[in-house]
Amino acid sequence: MRDSNIVVGLDIGTTKVCVVVAEKDEAGKLNILGHGRALSEGLQRATVVNINKTVEAIRSAVADAERESSIRITGVNVGISGAHVHCINSNSEISVNQSGVVNASDVRRFLEKAKTNIRYLDIDHEIIHVIPQEFIVDDQEGVLDPIGMAGTTMRGSAYIVVGMKTKIRNIRQCVEKAGLIVNDMTFEPVASGLAVMKESERKSGVVIVDIGGGTTEVAIYIEGAIRFSEVIKVAANDVTHDVAYGIKALYEVAEELKIRHGCAYQGGREEDEEVLIEGTEGRAPKSFMKSSLTLIIEARMMEIFELIRDAVKRSGYFDYLNAGAVITGGGSLFPGTEALAAQILGLDVRGGFPEGISGGIKRSINNPMYATVMGLVAHSFENRHTGHTVEHVASDGSEPTQPPDGQDDEETGEDGQKKTFTDRLKEWWEKL
């Protein structure tokens, strides 16, 4: 049978595909039921370049998650990123209906006007989703849910995520070829922020940095709302290429050395040691000093953080980041990353691990490399998305029986709970 309290996140990255199956417990924490991971070879810089390899990786990761959770996955919330995705701040203002009390129709008109105010949306791009930033009813600012408030005018802004139709279509095609339904797509910087950011940081002003394999994603939150984001096309894979070039080794060897012996910051190191590279493919073994490896990695990581610093300053929000920066993603796992980031960014820095996990296989995903996929799960719950997500696998492995679809009550979801304002916002936007 279907279970609307279970959601699945799918992160299709440049170096790996991750799947997480989760449910919410009574305290609102995430209980991880299963996860899967597969090597990704079909993407470059978060863009699909080989559909067959991407489909194969998705199927492999999903199969692992299904075995661990004993749940058949049918629908997923997919992450979307890449340099083709950009975000637009769109302002909107309307007059409140004749009753003088904001209702659903007013919000619908507000969002429609925000959409029509976009000047740079051409036929090659489409709206992925919209994130309301703030509502102002008459002179009352900082309103999160305006419905029911008395006023004559309502204005505010929305953060609209836009991407290239062809590249979005390629991601969707890969997911569907793998036998899955795309329930939703979420901009990955938003997902990473949801996974690792504390509420106090969101309100105080913080920049979330997710260093992946092919791209580095930056998102700035001020006063509870996302204000700026950027995707940088330099990341952890570039570090591996530098290591391979610097020590004249195969890419696979360089990747292993980076993971086992890599360090992002030379400062404070007192001892050095020799690292041996075993001979491969008929090559003779050789050695080099670990400090040389650190210098290679540090140079590229410095460039990444300099690009992040430039993006943050270009946003105009640098002086408002009272909570500093949270660094996450698989590319943040080098020792010394936080110290190097603090030095270059000029901000307080902490490492970002997935938050709000209560149990299940918590240890398996308590790692920055799972920040994005955990954020996709969190985003699904935050939006109370109750699409076709999972089916419980019968104990004998047979196909589950499909129950007839019920009719949802206008004000409740499939779980019988009342829909939140975010619920209604999502439905209104999809009807625009």
C-alpha positions as CSV (number, residue, x, y, z in Angstrom):
1,M,0.0,0.0,0.0
2,R,1.1,3.6,-0.4
3,D,2.4,5.5,2.6
4,S,2.2,9.3,2.4
5,N,4.4,9.6,5.5
6,I,7.4,8.2,3.6
7,V,9.4,10.3,1.0
8,V,12.4,9.6,-1.2
9,G,15.1,12.0,-2.2
10,L,17.3,11.4,-5.3
11,D,20.5,13.4,-5.7
12,I,22.0,12.9,-9.2
13,G,25.5,14.3,-8.7
14,T,28.6,14.5,-10.9
15,T,30.5,11.8,-8.9
16,K,27.7,9.9,-7.2
17,V,24.0,9.2,-7.2
18,C,22.4,9.1,-3.7
19,V,19.0,7.9,-2.7
20,V,17.4,8.2,0.8
21,V,14.1,6.8,2.0
22,A,12.8,8.5,5.2
23,E,9.7,8.9,7.3
24,K,8.9,11.4,10.0
25,D,8.4,10.3,13.6
26,E,6.0,11.8,16.1
27,A,8.5,14.4,17.2
28,G,9.0,15.6,13.6
29,K,12.4,14.1,13.2
30,L,13.6,12.1,10.2
31,N,13.8,8.4,10.6
32,I,16.0,7.0,7.8
33,L,14.7,3.6,6.5
34,G,17.2,3.0,3.7
35,H,19.8,4.6,1.5
36,G,21.7,3.8,-1.7
37,R,24.7,5.1,-3.5
38,A,26.2,4.5,-6.9
39,L,29.1,5.8,-8.9
40,S,28.0,8.5,-11.3
41,E,29.7,8.7,-14.7
42,G,27.0,10.2,-16.8
43,L,27.2,13.8,-15.7
44,Q,29.7,16.7,-16.0
45,R,29.3,19.8,-13.9
46,A,25.8,18.6,-12.8
47,T,24.7,18.3,-16.5
48,V,23.7,15.0,-18.1
49,V,26.2,13.9,-20.8
50,N,25.4,10.2,-21.0
51,I,21.8,9.2,-20.4
52,N,22.4,5.4,-20.3
53,K,25.1,5.6,-17.6
54,T,23.0,8.0,-15.6
55,V,20.0,5.7,-15.7
56,E,22.2,2.7,-14.7
57,A,23.5,4.6,-11.7
58,I,20.0,5.7,-10.6
59,R,18.8,2.1,-10.8
60,S,21.7,0.8,-8.8
61,A,21.3,3.3,-6.0
62,V,17.5,2.8,-5.9
63,A,18.0,-1.0,-5.8
64,D,20.3,-0.6,-2.8
65,A,17.8,1.7,-1.0
66,E,14.9,-0.7,-1.7
67,R,16.9,-3.7,-0.3
68,E,17.8,-1.8,2.9
69,S,14.3,-0.4,3.5
70,S,12.2,-3.3,2.1
71,I,10.2,-0.6,0.3
72,R,9.6,-0.4,-3.5
73,I,10.4,3.1,-4.6
74,T,8.1,4.6,-7.3
75,G,8.4,8.4,-6.9
76,V,11.2,10.7,-5.9
77,N,12.0,14.3,-5.2
78,V,14.9,15.1,-7.6
79,G,17.6,17.6,-7.1
80,I,18.4,20.0,-9.9
81,S,21.5,22.2,-10.3
82,G,24.1,23.4,-12.7
83,A,25.3,26.6,-14.2
84,H,22.1,26.7,-16.4
85,V,19.9,27.2,-13.3
86,H,19.5,30.8,-12.2
87,C,17.3,32.6,-9.8
88,I,15.3,35.8,-10.1
89,N,13.9,38.0,-7.4
90,S,10.5,39.1,-8.5
91,N,8.4,41.8,-6.8
92,S,4.7,41.8,-6.8
93,E,1.9,44.1,-5.5
94,I,-1.9,43.6,-5.6
95,S,-5.0,45.1,-4.1
96,V,-6.7,42.9,-1.5
97,N,-10.3,41.8,-2.4
98,Q,-13.3,43.9,-1.5
99,S,-13.8,42.2,1.9
100,G,-10.5,43.7,3.1
101,V,-9.2,40.3,4.3
102,V,-6.5,38.4,2.4
103,N,-7.8,35.1,1.0
104,A,-6.4,32.3,-1.2
105,S,-7.5,34.1,-4.4
106,D,-5.3,37.1,-3.4
107,V,-2.3,35.0,-2.9
108,R,-2.9,33.3,-6.2
109,R,-3.0,36.7,-8.0
110,F,0.1,37.8,-6.1
111,L,2.1,34.8,-7.3
112,E,0.7,35.1,-10.9
113,K,1.8,38.7,-11.0
114,A,5.3,37.8,-9.6
115,K,5.5,35.3,-12.5
116,T,4.5,37.8,-15.1
117,N,7.0,40.3,-13.8
118,I,9.9,38.1,-14.8
119,R,11.6,39.9,-17.7
120,Y,14.3,37.4,-18.6
121,L,12.4,34.2,-19.1
122,D,12.7,33.1,-22.8
123,I,11.3,30.0,-24.6
124,D,14.5,28.0,-23.7
125,H,13.9,28.3,-20.0
126,E,11.2,27.2,-17.6
127,I,10.3,27.8,-14.0
128,I,11.4,25.0,-11.7
129,H,9.7,26.3,-8.5
130,V,9.1,29.5,-6.6
131,I,10.1,30.4,-3.0
132,P,8.1,33.2,-1.4
133,Q,10.4,35.5,0.5
134,E,8.1,37.9,2.3
135,F,4.6,39.3,2.3
136,I,3.8,42.9,3.3
137,V,0.1,43.6,4.1
138,D,-0.3,47.4,4.1
139,D,2.6,48.4,6.4
140,Q,2.9,45.1,8.3
141,E,6.3,43.5,7.2
142,G,7.7,40.0,7.7
143,V,4.4,38.2,7.2
144,L,4.8,34.5,6.5
145,D,1.1,33.5,6.0
146,P,-1.0,36.5,4.9
147,I,-4.3,34.7,4.7
148,G,-6.8,36.1,7.1
149,M,-5.0,39.4,7.7
150,A,-6.9,42.6,7.2
151,G,-5.5,45.1,4.7
152,T,-6.0,47.0,1.4
153,T,-2.8,46.1,-0.4
154,M,-0.4,43.2,-0.4
155,R,3.1,43.3,-1.7
156,G,6.3,41.4,-1.4
157,S,8.8,39.3,-3.3
158,A,9.4,35.7,-4.5
159,Y,12.6,33.9,-5.4
160,I,11.9,32.1,-8.7
161,V,14.2,29.3,-9.8
162,V,14.6,29.0,-13.6
163,G,16.5,26.4,-15.7
164,M,17.0,25.4,-19.3
165,K,14.2,23.2,-20.6
166,T,16.5,20.8,-22.4
167,K,18.7,20.1,-19.4
168,I,15.8,19.7,-17.0
169,R,14.2,17.4,-19.6
170,N,17.3,15.2,-19.6
171,I,17.3,14.8,-15.8
172,R,13.6,14.0,-15.9
173,Q,14.1,11.5,-18.8
174,C,16.9,9.7,-16.9
175,V,14.6,9.3,-13.8
176,E,11.7,8.1,-15.9
177,K,13.9,5.7,-17.9
178,A,14.9,4.2,-14.5
179,G,11.3,3.4,-13.8
180,L,10.5,6.3,-11.4
181,I,8.1,9.1,-11.2
182,V,9.3,12.7,-10.6
183,N,7.1,13.9,-7.8
184,D,9.0,17.2,-7.5
185,M,12.3,19.0,-8.4
186,T,14.2,21.1,-5.9
187,F,17.1,23.5,-6.5
188,E,20.0,21.8,-4.7
189,P,21.4,24.8,-2.9
190,V,17.9,25.1,-1.3
191,A,18.0,21.4,-0.3
192,S,21.5,21.6,1.2
193,G,20.5,24.6,3.2
194,L,17.5,22.8,4.7
195,A,19.6,19.9,5.6
196,V,22.5,21.6,7.5
197,M,21.2,25.0,8.5
198,K,20.0,25.7,12.0
199,E,16.9,28.0,12.4
200,S,19.0,30.6,14.4
201,E,21.4,30.8,11.5
202,R,18.7,31.2,8.9
203,K,17.3,34.2,10.8
204,S,20.7,35.7,11.7
205,G,22.2,35.6,8.1
206,V,24.3,32.7,6.8
207,V,25.9,31.4,3.6
208,I,25.6,27.7,2.8
209,V,28.4,26.3,0.7
210,D,28.1,22.8,-0.8
211,I,31.3,21.6,-2.4
212,G,30.4,18.7,-4.7
213,G,32.2,16.8,-7.3
214,G,31.5,18.9,-10.3
215,T,30.1,22.1,-8.9
216,T,30.2,24.3,-5.8
217,E,26.8,25.7,-4.7
218,V,26.3,28.9,-2.7
219,A,23.1,30.0,-1.0
220,I,22.6,33.0,1.2
221,Y,19.8,33.2,3.8
222,I,18.9,36.5,5.5
223,E,16.0,36.9,7.9
224,G,14.6,33.5,7.3
225,A,14.5,33.6,3.4
226,I,16.9,32.8,0.6
227,R,18.2,36.0,-0.9
228,F,21.0,34.8,-3.3
229,S,22.4,31.7,-4.9
230,E,25.1,30.8,-7.4
231,V,26.6,27.6,-8.9
232,I,30.3,27.7,-9.4
233,K,31.9,25.4,-11.9
234,V,35.0,24.5,-9.8
235,A,34.8,21.7,-7.2
236,A,36.3,18.5,-5.8
237,N,36.9,16.8,-9.2
238,D,39.2,19.7,-10.1
239,V,41.3,18.9,-7.0
240,T,41.7,15.3,-8.2
241,H,42.8,16.4,-11.6
242,D,45.4,18.7,-10.0
243,V,46.7,15.9,-7.9
244,A,46.9,13.6,-10.9
245,Y,48.8,16.2,-12.9
246,G,51.0,17.2,-10.0
247,I,52.3,13.8,-9.1
248,K,51.9,12.2,-12.6
249,A,49.4,9.5,-11.6
250,L,46.3,7.9,-13.0
251,Y,43.1,9.7,-12.1
252,E,41.8,6.8,-10.0
253,V,45.1,6.7,-8.1
254,A,44.9,10.4,-7.5
255,E,41.4,10.2,-6.2
256,E,42.4,7.5,-3.7
257,L,45.4,9.5,-2.5
258,K,43.2,12.6,-2.2
259,I,40.8,10.8,0.0
260,R,43.3,8.9,2.2
261,H,46.0,11.5,2.6
262,G,44.5,14.8,1.5
263,C,44.6,18.0,3.6
264,A,43.3,21.4,2.6
265,Y,45.5,23.6,4.7
266,Q,49.3,23.6,5.1
267,G,49.3,25.9,8.1
268,G,50.0,24.3,11.5
269,R,51.4,21.1,10.1
270,E,54.6,20.2,12.0
271,E,55.5,16.7,10.7
272,D,55.9,15.5,7.1
273,E,55.8,11.9,5.8
274,E,56.5,10.0,2.7
275,V,53.6,8.6,0.7
276,L,54.2,5.5,-1.4
277,I,52.3,5.0,-4.7
278,E,52.1,1.3,-5.7
279,G,52.9,0.5,-9.3
280,T,49.8,0.0,-11.5
281,E,49.3,-1.0,-15.1
282,G,53.0,-2.0,-15.4
283,R,54.3,1.2,-13.8
284,A,57.0,1.2,-11.2
285,P,56.1,2.3,-7.7
286,K,57.2,5.8,-6.6
287,S,56.9,8.1,-3.6
288,F,56.4,11.7,-2.7
289,M,56.1,13.9,0.4
290,K,52.7,14.4,1.9
291,S,53.4,18.1,2.2
292,S,53.5,18.3,-1.6
293,L,50.1,16.7,-1.9
294,T,48.8,19.3,0.6
295,L,50.2,22.2,-1.4
296,I,48.4,20.9,-4.5
297,I,45.1,20.5,-2.7
298,E,45.4,23.8,-0.8
299,A,46.0,25.8,-4.0
300,R,42.8,24.6,-5.6
301,M,40.7,24.9,-2.4
302,M,42.0,28.4,-2.1
303,E,40.7,29.2,-5.5
304,I,37.3,27.7,-4.7
305,F,36.9,29.8,-1.5
306,E,38.1,32.9,-3.4
307,L,35.3,32.3,-5.9
308,I,32.9,31.8,-3.1
309,R,34.0,35.0,-1.4
310,D,33.7,37.0,-4.7
311,A,30.1,35.6,-5.2
312,V,29.1,36.5,-1.6
313,K,30.5,40.1,-1.9
314,R,28.9,40.5,-5.3
315,S,25.5,39.6,-3.7
316,G,25.7,42.6,-1.5
317,Y,24.9,40.6,1.7
318,F,28.4,40.0,3.0
319,D,28.0,42.4,5.9
320,Y,24.7,40.7,7.0
321,L,26.2,37.2,7.5
322,N,26.1,37.3,11.3
323,A,26.1,33.5,11.5
324,G,29.0,33.2,9.1
325,A,29.3,30.2,6.7
326,V,28.3,26.5,6.8
327,I,30.5,24.3,4.6
328,T,29.1,20.9,3.5
329,G,29.3,18.4,0.7
330,G,31.8,15.6,-0.1
331,G,34.4,18.2,-1.1
332,S,34.5,19.7,2.4
333,L,35.8,16.5,4.0
334,F,39.5,17.4,3.8
335,P,41.1,18.1,7.2
336,G,41.8,21.9,7.4
337,T,38.9,22.9,5.1
338,E,37.1,25.0,7.8
339,A,40.3,26.8,8.8
340,L,41.2,27.6,5.2
341,A,37.6,28.8,4.5
342,A,37.6,31.0,7.6
343,Q,40.9,32.6,6.5
344,I,39.8,33.4,3.0
345,L,36.1,34.2,3.5
346,G,36.7,36.3,6.6
347,L,33.7,34.7,8.3
348,D,33.1,32.3,11.2
349,V,32.9,28.8,9.7
350,R,31.5,25.4,10.8
351,G,31.1,22.1,9.0
352,G,27.6,21.1,8.0
353,F,26.1,17.7,8.8
354,P,22.5,16.7,8.1
355,E,20.3,17.9,11.0
356,G,17.0,16.6,12.4
357,I,17.7,12.9,12.1
358,S,16.3,10.8,15.0
359,G,17.1,7.2,14.3
360,G,17.0,4.4,11.7
361,I,20.3,4.1,9.9
362,K,21.4,7.5,11.1
363,R,25.1,6.7,11.2
364,S,25.1,5.7,7.5
365,I,24.1,9.2,6.3
366,N,25.5,11.4,9.0
367,N,28.0,12.8,6.5
368,P,28.3,16.1,4.6
369,M,28.2,14.2,1.3
370,Y,24.5,13.3,2.1
371,A,23.5,16.9,2.8
372,T,21.8,17.5,-0.6
373,V,19.8,14.2,-0.6
374,M,18.7,14.7,3.0
375,G,17.7,18.3,2.1
376,L,15.5,16.8,-0.7
377,V,13.8,14.6,1.8
378,A,13.3,17.6,4.2
379,H,12.0,19.7,1.4
380,S,9.4,17.1,0.5
381,F,8.2,17.0,4.1
382,E,8.2,20.8,4.5
383,N,6.0,21.1,1.4
384,R,3.8,18.1,2.6
385,H,4.2,16.7,-0.9
386,T,2.2,13.5,-1.0
387,G,2.7,12.2,-4.5
388,H,3.1,8.6,-5.5
389,T,6.2,7.9,-3.5
390,V,6.6,4.3,-2.3
391,E,5.0,0.9,-2.1
392,H,5.7,-1.6,0.6
393,V,7.3,-4.7,-0.8
394,A,5.4,-8.0,0.0
395,S,7.4,-10.4,2.1
396,D,7.4,-12.9,-0.7
397,G,8.8,-10.3,-3.1
398,S,5.7,-10.2,-5.2
399,E,4.2,-7.1,-6.7
400,P,2.1,-5.2,-4.2
401,T,-1.6,-4.8,-4.8
402,Q,-2.6,-1.2,-5.8
403,P,-5.5,0.2,-3.8
404,P,-8.0,2.5,-5.5
405,D,-7.1,6.2,-5.2
406,G,-9.2,8.1,-2.8
407,Q,-10.4,11.6,-3.1
408,D,-8.6,14.1,-1.0
409,D,-10.5,16.5,1.2
410,E,-10.0,20.1,0.1
411,E,-8.2,21.0,3.3
412,T,-6.4,17.8,4.1
413,G,-3.6,15.8,2.6
414,E,-3.5,12.0,2.1
415,D,-2.2,11.6,5.6
416,G,-5.4,13.1,6.9
417,Q,-3.6,16.2,8.3
418,K,-4.6,19.7,7.5
419,K,-2.7,21.3,4.6
420,T,-0.2,23.9,5.6
421,F,0.1,27.3,3.9
422,T,3.2,25.9,2.1
423,D,0.9,23.2,0.8
424,R,-1.6,25.6,-0.6
425,L,1.2,27.8,-2.1
426,K,2.6,24.9,-4.0
427,E,-0.8,23.9,-5.4
428,W,-1.6,27.5,-6.4
429,W,1.7,27.9,-8.1
430,E,1.4,24.7,-10.1
431,K,-2.0,25.9,-11.4
432,L,-0.6,29.2,-12.7
